[in-house]
Amino acid sequence: MNNGKEKPKVIVLGGGVAGMSAAHELMERGFKVSVYEAKSIPGGKARSMTVKGSGTNGRKDLPSEHGFRFFPKFYKHITDTMKRIPYNYNKRGVFDNLIEGTNLGLAFFDRAMLPFVTEFPTTIHDWKTMLTSLFDNHLGLSKEDVEHYVERLWQMMTSSDIRRLLDYQRISWWDFIEADKQSEQFRQVFAGLSRILVAAKAKEANACTIGTVGATLMLDMVTPGGSADRLLDGPTNDVWLSPWHRYLTENGVEFHTEAKVTSIHMKDGEVAGVTIDHAGQTELVLGDCYIFALPVEVMAKLVNEELIKADALLAQLIPLSDSVEWMNGVQFYLSEDVPLIHGHIICMDSPWALTLISQQQFWNNYPLSEYGDGRVRGVISVDVSDWEAPGILFGKPAMKCTREEIREEVWEQLKRSFNHNGEEVLSDEMVVDWYLDEDIHFPNPHESVNMEPLLVNRVHTWSMRPNAYTQIPNLYLASDYVRTNTDLATMEGANEAARRAVNAILEHYQIDENPCKIWDMYDFDLLKAWRSNDENRYERGLPWNGKIVG
């Protein structure tokens, strides 16, 4: 216990979801907290932005974003925090601004979209849709393809945590599902999904992460308890991040924006301060302890010899920072609303691995006619997950295209995904405006740089990833690359990492406050018997056998 001593002043470097989560937990426990964020607004990759100058005659600028928001059912940490962010008198915090998407769509170039129900069926229609999608799937898969994939998922779901961590982190998803031995259609569907959903190449991403998350999403789709697909009911800043920022500042958290950390200073084995470039002015920021809630590629550049001397494991952040890919958003603002489907859509044939959501159907309190020049009625928000594959129109990868070529290519892939048999669902005339994520910079017209790439969980990288605590007593890490139960670069992983950092601070400084709750992840009660048996087998040096006993 701290025996009445004043709690340490905490400096949080990075004002994304991880930094805001850490500030939230510390603030509620009576800490003095200052957050330094390099962008002009907090929120990191989760923030929404605007199409600057698009608003006319008193209307707001059109809302834009780094990429659409997605809150799967298995998220526990970030949704718990959302319940503690006030919104208005008739809601349980911003959590009640989540709305369920009831379907997942698979779109193709040569056929109509295939719908999947993403919540537990409650009507005859839903049951028929689910049975059709599962058994008459029109994906070109053979019975053997489906059986093999289900067997691989069953192995992942029924394996113990220790086997997944120590064995499946060391094998790629491609090798785990034996993709080389399967049909071309099997490889396109089941190996390709990892690229589309988390920007990870199947031959590089570890089987533990891809398989566990994929199996969990599938189980969530067919078990009671609401939809596996949840979205916000308005622009992210409006219905989540701005209320969160306001709640934190009203309760004493100091935010400093346009404040970039440029160096870390050490003395006697501890952090003695950090240099901040704040709106063009350099200043030395001092605190008692420091939480670095920065992306891995940013943190790696701050690791110096003094830090490595104090904690040799921090040197692993430098090679870990290479494990990133691009996953950034494009929005198209349409003169009419085109709902497409009530949930997310995966464009299975798009070379740039597009996923999307038609937003307006979920934004009942945010009519798009009040934005821009008044002509917009719908918005399609797209994530581009493959920036290295050649496109259709220009034969170039996205990262080698001009800004305008990216627009044309993405729109063409969308049209081919939805316009079939003479029906023009999307037409060029519909497009009123468009937006490319501001994190994509163009040092020259035919080359782009991504200022905020996404960490991917490659094979053999678990050993490089640090814990939230370090060997430096007053340096803590809170970011999605930290070792967590979530084990995925997401808002959920960032929030869990922040909780772990706060808990480490409470213990180190002997603060008598309740620790932050940490949930187990990917744990289904109905599978406990299988997992328990597999743990026993692993301890005896035996392979997985998928049985309850033996």
N, C-alpha and C positions, 0 to 999 in steps of 0.2 A: 504494500500500500504506500501511497505517497505521504501519509501522515500529515495532511494539511498543507503540504508544500504546493506552491504555485505550479500549475501544469505547464509543460514546455510550450513555447511558441513554435508552431509548425509552419514551415514554408512548403507549399505544394507547387511544384513546377509542372505546368500543363493543366489546362482547364477544359479538357475533354470529359467524356463520361467517367473515366477513371479518376481524374482530379476532382471533379464535382462530387463524385461518390465519396472519396476520402474526406473532402471538406464537410460533407453532410454528416458523416458518422462522427467526425471529430467535433463539429459544432454542437451536435446533440449531447456530447459528453463534456461540454464546457471548455474546450480548447480554444485558444486564440489562433486563427488560421488566416494566412494570406496566400492567395492563389495568383500565379503569374502565367498568363496565356499569351502565346505569340500572335494569335489571330486577333481581329478586331472585336470578335464576340466569342463567348465560350461555347462549348459543345463538341468540339473536335469533328470527327467524321460524321457524327450524328446531327450536326447543326443543319438547319435549313437556311437558305440564302435568298436573294432576290435577283430578278433580272433588272439590273439597275437602269433607271430611266424609262422603264416600260409603262409605268402608271401615268395616265393623263386625266385631266379634268377632276383632280382630287381623288382619283382612285389610287389604290396601293400598287406598288410594283408587283409583278407576277412572282409567286413563290417558287423557289427552286431548291435543289438539294444535292449533296454529294452522292447520294443514292437512296432509294426508297427504304423505309423502315420496315422491319419484320421482327415480330416478337413471338417465336414458337412457344408452344405450350410448356416445353420443358424449362424455359427460363424461370428462375426462382429468385435470384439475387436482385436483378435490376427491377423486377416487378414489385418486390417487397419495398424497395426504396421509393418507387413511384407512388405507392400507397401512403407514404409519409410526406408527400409534397402537396400542400394545399392547392386547390383549384377554385372551387366556389362552394356555396353553402349546401348544395344538394348532391355533391359528389364526394367519394372517398379518395380524394386526391386525384392527381393526374392519371392514376391507374384506370379510372373510369372513363378516360378518353380513348381507351383501347376498344376497338370494335373487331368482331370476328369475321374473317373471310370464310365463306362456306364451301368454296371450291378451289381446286388447283387445276389449271389448264395446261395441257401439252399441245403446243402449236407446231404445225408442220408446213413445209413448202408445197406438198402435193396432196393434202387432204384437210378435211375439217378438223377443228380443234377437238381434242379428247379431254373431257372433264373428269376430275377425280373429286369425290366428296372428301373434305378435310375435317369433318366433325363426325361424331358418332351418329349413325343413321337413326332417325326418329320417325321417318315416314316411309311408306312403300316406295315412293319415287326415289328417295335417297338410297334405299336398299338396292333397287334396280340399277341405279347409277353406279353404286359401288361394285355390284356383282359384274356388271358390264365391263367396268374399267379393270377389274382384276382378272377376269377369265376370257373376255372377248376384247382384248386390249388393242388390237389393230396396230401394234407396234412392230409387227414383223418378226416377233420372237417365237422361237419354237418352244415346244413343251420342255425340251431339255434345257434350253436357255433359262427359262423361268425357274425350273426346279434347281438348277445349279446356283442361281443367284439367291434363291430362298435358303438353300443350304448354307451358303456363305454368311448370310445375315443371321441365320439361326446360330451358327458357330460364334459369331460376334456377340450376339445377345446373351448367350448362355455361358460365355467364358467369364472367368473370375476377373476382378479388377487387376490382380497381380499379373495374370497371364496377358491381359491386354496391354498393361504398362511395359512389362519386361520382354514380351515376345512381339506383339503386334506393332509397337512403336518402331521396330527394327525391320519391318517389311513394308513394301509399298502396297497401296490399295490395288494396283494393277496386278501384282504378283499374288496377293492374297486371294483375289477372285479368279486367278489363273486365266487372265484375259487372253493371253497368247494362244491358249488351247480352245478358245470359244469362237463362236461365229462373229462375223463382221458386225452384224446387227447387235449382238450382245455387247461388243466393245463400244459401239456408238452410244447405246442407251445407258448401260450401267457403268462403264468407265467414264463416259462423257459427262455424266451428271456432276461429278466432283468439280469439274472445270466450271460448269455453269453455276453451281450453287455457292461455292466458296473460293472460286478462282484458283483452284489447286489442280495441278496436273496429276492424273492417276498414277503415272509412273514415278512421281516424286513424292507425293503426299503419303504419310504413313497410314497404314490400315487401321490403327487404333482410333485415330480421330475421325477419318472419313466413314469407316464402318459403324462406329458407335453412334455418331450423330445421325447417319442415314437410317440406321435401324430404329433409333428413338423417334425420328420424325414419322416413320412408317407406323410404329406402334401407337403413337399419339393420334394418328389419323383414324384408328379403328377401335380405340378404347373410350369409354364414357368420360365426360368431364369438359366438354366444350371443344371448340375448334383448335386444330393444330396451327392455324394461320391467323395471327392477330396483327392489326394495323392501327395507326393513330387516326382519329376522326377529324384531323385538320393538319395544317402545316406544323412541322415538328417544333419550331420555336414557339408558336402560338399556344399549343396545347400541352407542351412538356417542358422544353428547355428554358424559356423565359420565365414561367412560373417557378421553376426550380431555382434559377439564378436569383430571382426576387426573394424567394424564401430564405436562401442562404445569406444574402446581403442584409436583409431585415433582421437577421439573427446574428449579425456581427462578423460574418466572413468578408474579408477584403478581397476584391478582385482587381487585378491590374492587367489590362489588355494591351495588345501590341507590345508585349514584354517578353522578349526571347532570351532564354538562358544561353550564354556563350561559353562559360567555363565554370569549373568547380575547383574550389581551393581547399586544400587539406592542411591540417596542422595536428601533430601528435596523434595521427591515426584516425582523426575525425574530420568531418566536413566543417570548415571554418567560415564558409560563406560561398555565395555564388555570384558571378557577374551577370547582370541583366542588361540587355540593350532595350531600353524602354523609350519607344517613340523617338529613336535617334540619339538618346542620351544614355551613357553608360553609368551604371550604379552598382554598388556592392550591397547585396541583400544578405542580412544576417538573421539567423533563427537558432532555436535550440536543436531542432531536428528537421530533416528534409525528406519529403516524399517526391520522388521523380516519377511523374505520371506522363511520361513522354513516349512516343512511338519508338520502337527498337532502332530504326534507322537514324533517329535523332539522338537517342541516348548513346548509341555506339560512338558517335563523333565526340561525345563529351568524356568518354573513358580515356584517362591519361595514365601515365606511369605511376603517379602517386596513388591513384585509386586501385590499380592492379597490385601494387605493392601491399596495400592494406587488405585487399580481397582479390586473390588471384582468379576466382571464378568470374569476376566481372570482365575479364579478357575475352570470355566466350561470347559476349554480346557483339563483338566485332564480326566474327564469321556468321553469327546468327542473323545479323542485319541483312545478309544477302538473301535470306529466305522470305522474300516479299514478291508479290505479284500485283498487277493492276486490276482494280475493280471500281469503276467510276461511272457516274450517272449522266444521262442525257434526258431532258424533258422536252416533249412536244406539246404545244398549246394549241388546241383545236377549236374551230368555230362551232362544233357540235359535240355533245357528250357521246362517247362510244364506250359503253361499260365493258364490253368484251366478255368478262366473267367476274363473278363476285369473289375475287381473290387474286393470287399471283399467277403468272403465266410463264412457262418455260418454253422458249423457242428452240425446239429440239434440233432443227436443221440449220440454224443460223451459225455461220462460221465464226462470228464474234461472240458466241455464247450469250445471247441476250435473254434477260429475264425482265419482267415488267409488271406494272399494276396500273389499271385505269382508276385514277384517284377520286374524281368528283363523286362517285357513288358512295364514298365513305365520308365525304365532307359536307354533311347536311347543313352545318352552321357556317360554312365558308363558301358561299356561291362565287364562282369564278368571275361572274359578270361584274363583281365589285373590284376586280383587279385589272391591270393592264389598260387597254383602250376600250374595254367594255365588250369586246367581241368574243372573248374566250368563254367557252362553255364546258370544255373538257380538257384534261391533261393526262397524257400517258407518260409515266415515269419509268425509264429504262435503265437497267444496269448492264454495262458492257464488261464481260468477265474475261474475254480473250482478246488481248491487244496485240498478239503476235501472229495470229493466223491471217492469211490473205483474205481480203474481202471479195465481194462479187463484182462490183462495178469497176474498181480501179486495180484489183489484184495486189493490193498492198495491205500490210497490217495496220491497225488503227494508229499505232504509235509512230508510223511513218506517213500518215495522212495529214493534210491540212485540216484546219478547223471545219471548213466548209465540206471537205470530202468526208469527214467523220459524220456530219449531219446527213449527207446524201446516202452514205452507205448504211447507216443505222436505219434510216427511214425505208430504204429499199428492202432491207431484211425484214422489217416489220410488215411491209405490204405483202411480201411473198409468204409470210406466215399466216396472214388473215384473209387475203383476197383469193378466193377459189371459185371455180366454175362460173365465171362471169360476174360474181358478186363482189362489188367494190366496197369493202368495209372501211378501208382507209384510202383516202384520195389526197393528192397533192394540194388541192384547193382548200382542204380543211385546215392546213397548217397556218396559224396566225403568227406564231413566234416559236422559238426554240432556245434551248440553253444547254451548254456543255459545262460540266463541273469546273469551277474556278481553280481547282487544284491541278488541272491539266494546263501546263504552260508551254508556250511555243518559242524557244530561243531562235528558231527560224521556221518559216512556213511549213517545211516538210519534216520536222522533227519535234516531238513533244517530250516533256519531262513531267513526271507525276510527283507532286509535292507530298502526297499522302497515300503511299501504296499500302497494301494489306499483307500482314504476316500470314504465311501459310505453314502448316505443320508438316514439314518434310521429314523423311526418314532420317533417323539418327540425330534429330535436333533436340529431343527432350533433354538430353544430357547437357546441352548448351544453355538451357533456359534456367534462370535463377529463381530462387524463392523471393517472396516479398521482403524478407529481412536479408541483411548482408552481414559480413564480418566487420563492417564499419558501423559502430554503435548508433550513429545518428543519421544513417542513410538507408532509406527504404524505397522499394520499387512498387509501383502500382500501374500496370499496363497489361494489355492483353497477351504479351509474350511471357509474363510471369507464370510459374507453375500453378495451375489451378485445377479444381475438379472439372471445370467447364472444358478446358483443353481445346479452346477454339477462339480465334481472333474475332470477338464479338463484343457487343455492349455488355452481355452477361459476363463474359470472361473479365472484362475491364472492371466491372463492379465488384466481382468476387476478389480480384487482386487487390483492390482498394481496401476491402474489408480485412484482408489478411495483413496488409501493411498497418492498418490502424490497430489490429489486435497485437501485432508485434510491438508497436509503440506502447500500448497499455502495459504489456508485460515488462518491457525493458525499463520503463520509468516507474513501475510498480504503482500504476494508477488504479484506484479502487472503483472501476466502472465496469458495467456488463460488457463483455466482448461482443463484437459483431457476429451475427449468426452466419455460419457457413453450411450450405446444404451439400449433401451428396447429390451427384448428378447421374442421370441415365440408369436409374434404379427402379425396376418394376417388381412389385411384390410377387407377381405370379411366376417370376423367374428365379426366385431366391434359392429354391431347392437345387436347380441345375447349377447355379453359380457356386453354391456352397460345395457341391460335389466336385466341381472343377477346381476350386481352390485347394481342396484336399488332395486331388490328383496332382496339381502343380507342385505342392509341397513334397510329394512323393516322387517327383521327377517324371511324371507320366503325362502324355499328351492329352489334349481335349478329346472327349468321346461323346459329348452331347447327351449324357444320361443323368438321371437323378441320383442314382447310386452306382458304385462300381469303380 
